[in-house]
Amino acid sequence: MPRRTNSGTAGTDDARKRPSVGSVRRAQQITTYGVGGLLAVADRSYIVSGLDTWDVTGEPDLRDQRLEPILQVSGFRRPPAARIPTGRGVRVRRFPATYSCPECKALKAFRHLSAGPDSNRCARCSTLLVPSRFMMACEDGHLDEFPYWAWVHADPERKSGAPTSCSRTTAELTLETNGRTASLRSIVIICSCGKKASMDGAFGEKALVRRGLRCHGTRPWLGRDAAERDCSRPPQTLQRGSSAAWFAELRSALSIPPWHTELMELVEADRKHLVGKSDERIAEFAEDEGWLRPDGYSLSQVLRTVRTLENANRPEPTPDGEDEIRFAAGELLRQEEYEQLCKVTEDTPENKHFVCEPPKNRNLSDIPGIDHVMQVKRLREVRALIGFTRIRPSQGSKADRARVGSLSKNPDLGWLPAIDVVGEGVFLTLDQTRLRQWESAAHPTESDRIRRMRAAHEAMLREQGWEKPHSPLTSRFVLLHTLAHVLINEWSLDCGYPAASLRERLYVNDEMCGVLLYTATSDSAGSLGGIVARGEIAQLSRSLLSALEHASWCSSDPLCMEADANGVNGLNLAACHACVLLPETSCEMNNTFLDRAHLVGAHEENFPGYFDPWSTLGG
């Protein structure tokens, strides 16, 4: 049954009949409770409905000309943030629809169990109902109720269906827990026909398939009639609150020249009067709008801005016929930002969203290994939700892009939900000469470090069905990623920022090796100030020295440094919660591909760290 929540979830066509069930922040509508995600409100559970149900009108209220052609949309919309009395919001539907009563043990659909459509109490004993703990999902993003009746009656040995003596429509199910243990074995589903089965083994990768169950392509966030037929993916059991139930697929971009200027915003707002028009028509319009005043813009500036906007139609190139893993750190979008971050963009009234200047003291002799430092005094980032995945996050390949869940029934909706956040940061690059020397020195021992991480990555990909996976992981990627983590941890102590309000943005390929550490958060933690000051050479030198000192040891050593594998699927080496890991909102890679030894070395293995003072690299 649909409901409505303030600033992020809710309703039906008549707001008066479908009251608000709660509220979430705009940013959470992109990162945590987006379309297709599950939302727990008190003792109820909902799934966020598709974009088709959003109560939004008019033109898109957020634009980014670098993201729009790549994502093939005409603009973005911020999630509604109106107050409850307006009746506006993002809609939700009850999911799962199966509930149980802790008192009378009944297990059935909410509409058959509750005392009324708006009551969450059992019609028989007035006890508060509990939404089903379990549900069924597949890697193509489909989601369905857990098939309790089929689980009880299916034969796991012969994969046969239920006996004809028991009907799904007339059977009464109960859920019993003995409470003696927290294991799944203590949760038993009992049918009125006498059959019963515990939930033990339900989370096995092939547990549902072995009982003859398959995915029906159900997409409850888009409605009952939105199922995709002939899904061949094996279904898996998930817990309702599992993090694997919804992984946001996000794309983001910084507002950089020439897209960040006030003139570009003016042209963008009146694009229908300017784009594709003659120079004479553009001049006439600019004159009428008062843009060509003596203290305003010149005609050449206006024409150049209009033509730039017209030419902003180049989607991200993708290799045809090639299904390979790609990290976002090396994309064309990042290359453009990297080039701009290396340049000076002065603080002028026209530069509304991007100011990037070098520190006053440019002498980097006290920071060996760092080639370039820029203080980003003003930045704006647009983050768009393009879809989501279940079971496992996307790796960026063509096959993974095909399994991203749809946000709406209408494939030609023309817009996506997004937010824009402002902040500040510090951009730094590594010395390419020293980096190449270090990479050459580290190569003989790669089998002990980076090759081990790459092998773990490829093993994970093979488990996910890749025939010939090739990991793009490199030593410089691990080095830069780990450096970003130790600096964020250090700055969170120096500046008083919670680590979750700081973020990394990596720029890594054969030509790039830089990182932007910044605060761009929509809450008050993003306005404390002080991060830009970390870019002053003296302070950066002290921060880096302290960060490397902390990275040289861990309270879990020697186990941490000498571990053969750490983290999920063994994708880390010397990295744990006591030394390097960050809140996942701060990390682009979900806390994977980290290794302290790339910074400070692993002397027992004769592996040189990039910043190892005992290294023979010089500098």
C-alpha positions in Angstrom: 0.0 0.0 0.0 1.6 3.2 -1.1 2.5 5.9 1.4 4.2 9.3 1.4 7.2 10.6 3.3 8.5 14.1 3.6 11.7 15.1 1.7 12.1 11.8 0.4 9.5 9.0 0.3 5.8 8.5 -0.2 2.3 8.5 -1.4 -0.5 8.1 -3.9 -2.4 10.5 -6.1 -4.4 11.9 -3.2 -2.0 13.2 -0.5 -4.9 13.7 1.9 -5.7 9.9 1.9 -2.0 8.8 2.0 -0.3 10.6 4.8 3.4 10.9 5.3 5.2 8.0 6.9 8.5 9.7 7.7 11.3 11.8 6.3 14.8 11.5 5.1 17.4 14.0 3.8 17.8 14.8 0.2 21.4 13.4 0.1 20.1 10.1 1.5 17.7 9.9 -1.5 20.8 9.5 -3.7 23.1 7.5 -1.5 21.1 5.4 1.0 17.3 5.4 0.3 17.1 5.9 -3.4 14.7 4.4 -5.9 14.4 0.6 -5.3 16.0 0.8 -1.9 14.3 -0.3 1.4 13.4 2.1 4.1 12.4 1.0 7.7 10.1 3.4 9.5 9.3 2.4 13.0 7.8 -1.1 12.8 7.1 -1.0 9.1 9.1 -1.5 5.9 8.8 0.3 2.6 10.5 0.3 -0.8 11.1 3.7 -2.6 9.0 4.0 -5.7 10.2 4.8 -9.2 10.7 8.3 -10.7 7.4 8.1 -12.5 5.6 8.6 -9.2 7.6 11.7 -8.2 5.5 14.8 -7.7 7.7 17.1 -9.8 6.7 19.6 -12.5 8.4 22.0 -14.8 11.9 22.1 -16.1 14.8 20.1 -14.4 16.0 22.3 -11.5 19.7 21.1 -11.7 21.9 21.2 -14.7 25.4 19.9 -15.4 26.6 20.0 -19.0 29.5 17.6 -18.4 27.3 14.8 -17.0 24.1 15.3 -19.1 25.6 14.1 -22.4 27.4 11.2 -20.8 24.2 10.0 -19.0 22.0 11.0 -22.0 19.6 13.1 -20.0 18.3 16.7 -20.4 18.8 17.6 -16.8 18.5 16.5 -13.2 16.0 17.0 -10.4 16.7 17.4 -6.7 14.6 15.0 -4.6 11.5 16.9 -3.2 12.2 18.5 0.1 8.8 20.1 0.8 7.2 19.9 4.2 4.5 17.4 5.0 1.4 19.8 4.7 2.2 20.4 1.0 1.5 16.8 0.2 4.6 16.5 -1.9 7.3 13.9 -1.6 8.8 10.8 -3.0 6.4 7.8 -2.9 7.0 4.5 -1.3 5.2 1.1 -1.3 4.9 -1.4 1.5 7.6 -4.1 1.0 7.9 -6.8 1.9 4.1 -7.4 2.0 4.5 -10.5 4.1 4.3 -9.9 7.9 4.3 -12.1 11.0 2.7 -11.8 14.4 5.0 -12.5 17.3 2.1 -13.6 19.5 -0.1 -15.8 17.4 2.8 -16.8 15.1 0.7 -16.2 11.9 2.7 -15.6 8.7 0.8 -14.1 5.8 0.2 -11.0 3.7 -0.2 -7.7 5.6 -3.7 -7.1 4.2 -4.9 -10.5 5.5 -3.2 -10.2 8.9 -3.7 -6.6 10.0 -6.7 -5.1 11.7 -7.1 -2.5 9.0 -5.3 -1.0 6.0 -3.7 1.7 8.2 -3.2 -0.5 11.3 0.0 -2.3 12.1 -1.6 -4.6 14.7 -2.8 -8.2 14.3 -6.5 -8.6 13.7 -6.6 -11.6 16.0 -4.5 -10.6 19.0 -3.8 -6.9 18.5 0.0 -7.4 18.7 2.3 -5.2 16.7 3.1 -7.0 13.4 6.7 -7.5 12.2 7.7 -7.3 8.5 9.3 -10.4 7.0 13.0 -10.6 7.8 13.7 -12.4 4.5 13.3 -11.6 0.8 14.5 -12.9 -2.5 16.7 -11.0 -5.0 18.9 -11.6 -8.0 21.9 -9.8 -9.5 19.8 -8.1 -12.2 18.2 -6.0 -9.5 14.9 -7.9 -9.2 13.3 -8.2 -5.7 10.5 -10.4 -4.5 8.9 -11.8 -1.3 10.6 -14.7 0.2 8.7 -17.9 -1.0 7.9 -19.3 2.4 5.2 -21.8 1.1 7.5 -23.1 -1.7 10.4 -23.3 0.7 8.5 -25.5 3.0 7.0 -27.8 0.3 9.8 -28.0 -2.3 11.9 -31.2 -2.3 15.6 -30.1 -2.2 16.7 -33.6 -3.4 14.5 -34.0 -6.5 13.8 -30.3 -7.1 10.2 -31.1 -7.4 7.3 -28.7 -6.6 4.8 -28.9 -3.8 2.4 -31.8 -3.5 -1.1 -31.3 -4.9 -2.6 -32.1 -1.5 -1.6 -28.6 -0.2 -2.8 -25.5 -1.9 -0.8 -22.3 -1.7 -4.0 -20.2 -1.5 -5.6 -22.1 1.4 -2.5 -23.1 3.4 -1.9 -21.3 6.7 1.7 -20.7 7.6 3.2 -19.9 11.0 6.6 -18.8 12.0 8.1 -20.3 15.2 11.3 -19.4 16.9 12.6 -21.3 20.0 14.7 -18.3 21.1 17.5 -20.6 22.4 20.0 -19.6 19.7 20.4 -16.8 17.1 20.9 -19.3 14.3 18.6 -19.7 11.3 18.0 -23.3 12.4 15.9 -21.9 15.3 13.5 -20.2 12.8 11.0 -22.7 11.6 8.2 -22.2 9.1 5.2 -24.6 9.6 2.3 -25.2 7.2 -1.2 -26.2 8.2 -0.7 -29.4 6.2 1.9 -30.6 8.7 5.0 -29.8 6.7 7.7 -27.6 8.1 11.2 -26.4 7.3 13.8 -24.2 9.1 15.5 -21.3 7.5 18.9 -23.1 7.9 20.7 -23.0 4.6 18.4 -20.5 3.0 21.3 -18.1 2.4 23.4 -20.5 0.3 24.2 -19.2 -3.2 22.2 -22.1 -4.8 19.8 -22.8 -2.0 16.7 -21.5 -3.8 17.7 -23.0 -7.1 18.1 -26.4 -5.5 14.5 -26.3 -4.4 13.4 -25.5 -7.9 12.7 -21.8 -7.3 13.6 -19.1 -9.9 13.5 -15.4 -10.3 10.2 -14.0 -11.7 11.7 -10.6 -12.6 9.6 -8.7 -10.0 10.3 -5.0 -9.6 8.0 -3.9 -6.7 9.4 -0.3 -6.7 7.8 0.2 -10.2 4.5 -1.6 -9.5 2.9 -5.0 -9.8 2.8 -4.9 -13.6 6.5 -4.0 -14.1 8.0 -7.5 -13.9 10.7 -8.5 -16.5 10.0 -11.9 -18.0 12.5 -14.7 -18.6 15.1 -13.7 -16.0 17.8 -16.3 -16.0 19.7 -15.1 -12.9 19.6 -17.5 -9.9 17.7 -15.9 -7.0 19.3 -15.6 -3.6 18.0 -15.0 -0.1 18.7 -11.6 1.5 17.9 -10.2 4.9 15.7 -7.1 4.7 18.4 -4.8 6.3 21.3 -6.3 4.4 23.7 -3.8 2.7 23.7 -6.2 -0.3 20.0 -5.3 -0.9 20.8 -2.0 -2.6 24.1 -0.6 -4.0 23.8 3.0 -5.4 25.2 3.5 -8.9 26.4 7.1 -8.8 28.0 9.4 -11.3 29.5 12.7 -10.2 31.3 15.7 -11.7 32.9 18.8 -10.5 31.8 22.1 -11.9 34.9 23.3 -13.7 35.6 26.1 -16.3 33.9 27.0 -18.5 30.8 25.3 -17.0 31.0 26.9 -13.6 30.7 30.6 -14.5 27.7 32.9 -13.8 27.4 33.7 -17.5 27.1 30.0 -18.3 24.3 29.7 -15.8 22.5 32.7 -17.4 22.9 31.1 -20.9 21.8 27.7 -19.5 18.6 29.2 -18.0 17.6 30.7 -21.4 19.1 28.0 -23.6 15.9 27.7 -25.7 16.3 31.3 -26.8 20.0 31.0 -27.5 21.2 27.5 -28.5 21.1 27.0 -32.3 20.3 30.7 -33.0 22.3 33.1 -35.2 24.8 35.5 -33.8 22.4 38.4 -34.5 19.6 36.8 -32.6 21.9 36.0 -29.7 23.1 39.6 -29.6 19.6 40.9 -29.7 18.5 38.6 -26.8 21.6 39.5 -24.7 21.0 43.2 -25.2 17.3 42.8 -24.2 18.3 41.0 -21.0 20.9 43.6 -20.0 23.9 41.3 -20.3 25.9 43.7 -22.6 26.1 46.6 -20.1 29.5 48.4 -19.7 30.0 46.6 -16.4 28.5 43.3 -17.8 29.7 40.9 -20.5 31.0 41.5 -24.0 29.2 40.1 -27.0 32.2 37.8 -27.8 31.9 36.3 -24.3 28.2 35.6 -24.7 28.7 34.1 -28.2 31.6 31.9 -27.0 29.6 30.6 -24.0 26.6 29.8 -26.2 28.7 27.9 -28.7 30.4 26.0 -25.9 27.0 24.9 -24.6 26.0 23.8 -28.1 29.1 21.6 -28.5 28.6 19.9 -25.1 27.3 16.7 -26.6 29.9 14.1 -26.4 29.1 10.8 -24.5 31.8 8.9 -22.7 33.6 6.7 -25.2 33.3 3.0 -24.5 35.3 0.2 -26.2 33.0 -1.8 -28.5 32.9 -5.5 -28.2 35.1 -5.4 -25.1 33.9 -6.2 -21.6 36.6 -5.0 -19.3 36.8 -3.6 -15.8 37.3 0.1 -15.5 37.9 2.3 -12.5 36.2 5.7 -12.5 39.6 7.3 -11.6 40.8 7.0 -15.2 37.7 8.2 -17.1 37.6 11.1 -19.6 35.5 13.1 -17.1 38.4 12.8 -14.5 41.0 13.7 -17.1 39.3 17.0 -17.7 39.1 17.7 -14.0 42.7 16.7 -13.5 43.9 19.2 -16.1 41.8 22.0 -14.6 42.9 21.2 -11.1 46.5 21.6 -12.2 45.8 25.2 -13.4 45.1 28.4 -11.5 41.5 29.6 -11.4 41.4 32.9 -9.5 38.9 34.0 -7.0 36.7 36.4 -9.0 33.0 37.2 -8.9 32.6 35.3 -12.2 34.1 32.1 -10.8 31.1 31.1 -8.8 31.7 27.4 -8.3 35.4 26.8 -8.8 38.5 28.5 -7.3 41.8 26.7 -7.4 45.1 28.4 -6.5 48.6 27.3 -5.4 49.7 27.8 -1.9 51.7 30.9 -1.1 54.9 29.0 -0.5 55.4 26.7 -3.5 58.7 25.1 -2.3 58.0 21.4 -2.2 61.5 20.4 -1.2 60.2 19.5 2.3 57.7 17.0 0.9 59.7 14.5 -1.3 57.5 12.6 -3.6 54.8 15.3 -4.0 55.0 17.2 -7.3 52.1 19.6 -7.2 49.8 21.1 -4.6 46.7 23.2 -5.2 44.2 24.7 -2.7 40.7 24.3 -4.0 39.0 27.2 -2.2 35.6 26.7 -3.8 34.1 23.7 -5.5 30.8 22.3 -6.5 30.0 18.6 -7.1 26.9 17.2 -8.8 26.1 13.7 -7.8 23.5 11.8 -9.8 21.8 8.4 -9.1 21.7 6.5 -12.4 20.5 3.2 -11.0 21.4 0.5 -8.5 22.5 -3.1 -8.2 21.8 -5.9 -5.8 23.8 -8.7 -4.3 27.1 -7.1 -5.5 28.2 -3.7 -6.5 29.0 -2.9 -10.2 32.6 -3.1 -11.3 32.1 -0.7 -14.2 32.1 -3.2 -17.0 29.6 -3.4 -19.9 28.1 -6.5 -18.4 27.6 -4.8 -15.1 26.1 -1.7 -16.7 23.5 -4.0 -18.3 22.3 -5.3 -14.8 21.8 -1.9 -13.3 18.2 -1.6 -12.0 15.8 0.8 -13.7 14.7 3.9 -11.9 11.4 4.3 -13.8 9.1 2.4 -16.1 9.6 5.0 -18.8 13.1 4.6 -20.3 12.7 8.1 -22.0 12.0 10.0 -18.9 14.8 12.4 -19.7 16.1 13.2 -16.2 17.7 11.6 -13.2 17.7 12.5 -9.4 20.7 14.4 -8.3 22.0 16.7 -5.6 24.7 19.4 -5.8 27.0 20.1 -2.8 29.6 22.7 -2.3 32.9 22.6 -0.4 36.6 23.0 -0.4 39.7 20.8 -0.7 43.3 20.2 -1.4 44.6 18.6 -4.7 48.0 17.0 -4.9 49.9 15.0 -7.4 52.8 12.6 -7.0 56.2 13.2 -8.6 56.1 11.2 -11.9 59.8 10.7 -12.0 60.1 9.3 -8.5 56.9 7.3 -9.1 58.3 5.6 -12.1 61.5 4.8 -10.2 59.5 3.4 -7.4 57.4 1.3 -9.7 60.5 -0.1 -11.3 62.1 -0.9 -7.9 58.9 -2.5 -6.7 58.4 -4.7 -9.7 60.7 -7.6 -8.7 58.6 -8.1 -5.6 55.1 -7.5 -7.1 54.3 -11.1 -6.7 54.3 -10.5 -2.9 52.1 -7.4 -2.9 50.2 -6.0 -5.9 50.0 -9.3 -7.8 48.5 -10.9 -4.7 45.8 -8.1 -4.6 45.2 -8.4 -8.4 44.9 -12.2 -8.1 42.3 -11.8 -5.3 40.4 -9.3 -7.5 40.3 -11.6 -10.4 39.3 -14.6 -8.2 36.3 -12.5 -7.0 35.4 -11.7 -10.6 35.6 -15.4 -11.6 33.2 -16.2 -8.8 30.8 -13.6 -10.2 30.8 -15.4 -13.6 33.6 -13.7 -15.5 35.3 -16.1 -17.9 38.6 -14.3 -18.4 38.7 -11.4 -15.9 41.6 -8.9 -16.0 42.0 -6.6 -13.0 43.1 -3.1 -13.8 44.7 -2.7 -10.4 48.2 -1.1 -10.4 50.8 -0.2 -7.8 50.2 3.5 -8.3 46.5 3.1 -7.8 47.0 1.3 -4.5 49.6 3.8 -3.4 47.5 6.9 -4.2 44.3 5.3 -2.7 46.1 4.4 0.6 47.7 7.9 0.7 44.3 9.5 0.5 43.0 7.3 3.4 45.8 8.1 5.8 45.6 11.9 5.0 41.8 11.9 5.6 42.3 10.1 8.9 45.0 12.7 9.8 43.0 15.7 8.8 39.9 14.5 10.6 42.0 14.7 13.8 43.7 18.0 13.0 40.6 19.9 11.8 37.9 18.5 13.9 36.0 17.1 10.9 34.4 13.7 11.2 36.1 11.4 8.7 32.7 10.7 7.1 32.4 14.4 6.0 35.7 14.2 4.0 35.9 12.5 0.7 38.5 11.4 -1.9 38.4 11.8 -5.6 41.1 9.8 -7.4 42.8 10.6 -10.7 44.8 7.6 -11.8 46.0 6.2 -15.2 49.3 6.0 -17.1 49.4 9.8 -17.3 47.7 10.9 -14.1 48.4 10.3 -10.4 46.6 12.8 -8.3 44.0 13.0 -5.6 41.5 15.6 -4.5 40.7 15.5 -0.7 37.7 17.6 -0.1 34.6 18.3 2.0 31.4 18.3 0.0 28.6 17.4 2.2 25.1 18.7 2.5 25.0 18.9 6.3 26.6 21.3 8.7 29.8 19.3 8.9 30.8 20.5 5.5 31.0 24.1 6.6 33.6 24.0 9.4 36.4 25.3 7.3 40.1 24.5 7.7 40.7 21.9 4.9 42.1 24.5 2.5 44.7 25.5 5.1 46.0 21.9 5.1 47.3 22.7 1.6 49.8 25.2 2.9 53.2 23.6 2.4 54.3 23.7 6.0 51.0 22.2 7.3 50.9 19.6 4.5 54.4 18.5 5.3 53.5 18.1 9.0 50.3 16.3 8.2 52.0 13.9 5.8 54.8 13.1 8.2 52.4 12.4 11.0 50.1 10.3 8.7 53.1 8.2 7.5 54.3 7.7 11.1 50.8 6.5 12.0 50.8 4.3 8.9 54.1 2.7 9.8 52.5 0.8 12.6 49.1 -0.5 13.6 47.7 -1.8 16.9 47.0 -5.0 15.0 50.6 -5.5 13.9 52.3 -7.8 13.1 49.1 -9.5 11.9 47.9 -6.6 9.9 51.2 -5.9 8.0 52.0 -9.6 7.5 48.5 -10.7 6.5 48.2 -12.6 3.2 44.8 -10.9 2.7 42.5 -8.5 4.5 39.0 -7.1 3.9 36.1 -8.3 1.8 37.2 -11.0 -0.7 40.8 -10.4 0.4 41.1 -7.3 -1.7 43.3 -5.5 0.9 46.7 -6.4 2.4 48.0 -4.2 5.2 44.8 -2.3 5.9 42.3 -2.7 8.7 39.9 -0.6 10.8 42.7 0.2 13.3 44.9 1.9 10.7 43.6 2.8 7.2 39.9 2.1 6.6 37.4 5.0 6.4 33.6 5.3 6.6 32.4 4.0 3.2 30.9 7.3 2.3 34.4 8.8 2.2 35.9 6.1 -0.1 35.3 5.6 -3.8 36.2 1.9 -3.7 34.2 0.7 -0.7 37.4 0.3 1.4 39.1 -2.1 -1.0 42.5 -2.0 -2.8 44.5 -0.6 0.2 47.9 -1.5 1.5 50.1 0.5 4.0 53.2 -1.2 2.7 52.9 0.8 -0.5 53.5 3.9 1.6 56.0 2.9 4.2 57.4 -0.4 2.9 57.4 -4.0 4.2 61.1 -4.6 5.1 60.6 -8.2 5.9 59.6 -8.8 2.3 62.2 -6.3 0.9 59.3 -4.3 -0.5 60.1 -0.5 -0.8 57.4 2.0 0.2 57.1 5.1 -1.9 57.7 7.3 1.1 60.0 4.8 2.9 62.9 6.9 4.3 65.2 3.9 4.0 64.4 3.5 0.3 67.3 3.9 -2.1 65.2 5.8 -4.6 66.6 9.2 -3.6 64.5 12.5 -3.7 
